[in-house]
Amino acid sequence: MKKTSLFMGTLILCLAIFSFMTSAQAATKIQLASAYEPTHICAKTAEKFKTLLEKGSNGELVVELFLAGVMGSEEEITESVSIGAVQMQSGGGLPIKTFAPKYYFLDSPYVIRDWAHYQKVFWDSPLGEAARKEIAEKGNTMYLGVVYRGMRQFTSNKPIITPKDLEGIKLRLPQLPTWIAVWKAVGALPVPVALTELFSALQTGVADASEGDVSQIHSFHLDEVQKYLSMTNHLVQTGALTINKKFYESLSQQQQELITKVAKEACAWGSEQILSGEKDLIADLEKKGMQVVIPEADAFREKAKPAVEELFKTQWPVTTWKEVLSY
């Protein structure tokens, strides 16, 4: 009797161990990288995606997060996702710029009106469909969802109210030729600096000013090195959850559907965080010492207009500004 009990106990233990090992082996790991700090909405959206996916898959799909640039710059992560070295990214619009540059008007200053307009163009128009298709074909990268990060604003150490106030201002920009062309036309002196070097560039005087969404300004603590926040609303800033196409297609249909569903839920959640919390972020920046300035927005847009129209002719010939604005 004792031998039987011992045997049964051993058998149950072995079955439990086997079951655990089988379950562990069955789990599919997804590396999700972001250049943004944990406090940034892109990082928070990645965390939300992880929580929802692991719960929805009952642990069958496990997400490993690599935030704050530990996997490299946004450019490096975009390339890593393309070649499959990393499965997913929570970042900005670089996949468009890198793999479908003729559609980069989606992420350029003074083109898209607002968040609702962006969604119509990117998700519900032939232009957006063509852009996503080209990114998938040339960059081996699929868009799962887009998150609203807020309108991009301007920070400086002197109030910026009219384009004339930009004279002599060294403006930190990402190394994006279209952005540089527009801001040159408006009157700034663009200084290309990587996002990871944003704070130090402003701190050391390499740059005098910056532009970015409020979440970026807040999470990078720019209130410590900039005195003024000018509400220029010059660009609808978005984030995105993207995935390596070959990896996605290697998964079962059920897993693909779950990932797509969860990504949209995470992005909708992230968008709502900004939509409902943008005013709180601005208020906190004011509390920390930044002074909010309301500039002459129409004057900036008028100054940018010739450069934007020229870019549609030379860089974005797949459409016209008039067509984009028609959606």
Secondary structure, DSSP 8 states (H G I E B T S, - for coil): -HHHHHHHHHHHHHHHHHHHHHHHHH-EEEEEE-SS-TTSHHHHHHHHHHHHHHHHTTTSEEEEEE-TTTT--HHHHHHHHHHTSSSEEEE-SHHHHHH-GGGGGGGSTTT--SHHHHHHHHHHSHHHHHHHHHHHHHH-EEEEEEEEEEEEEEEESS---SGGGGTT-EEEE-S-HHHHHHHHHHT-EEEE--GGGHHHHHHHTS-SEEEEEHHHHHHTTGGGT--EEEEEEEEEEEEEEEEEHHHHHHS-HHHHHHHHHHHHHHHHHHHHHHHHHHHHHHHHHHHTT-EEE---HHHHHHHHHHHHHHHHHHT-TTS-HHHHHH-
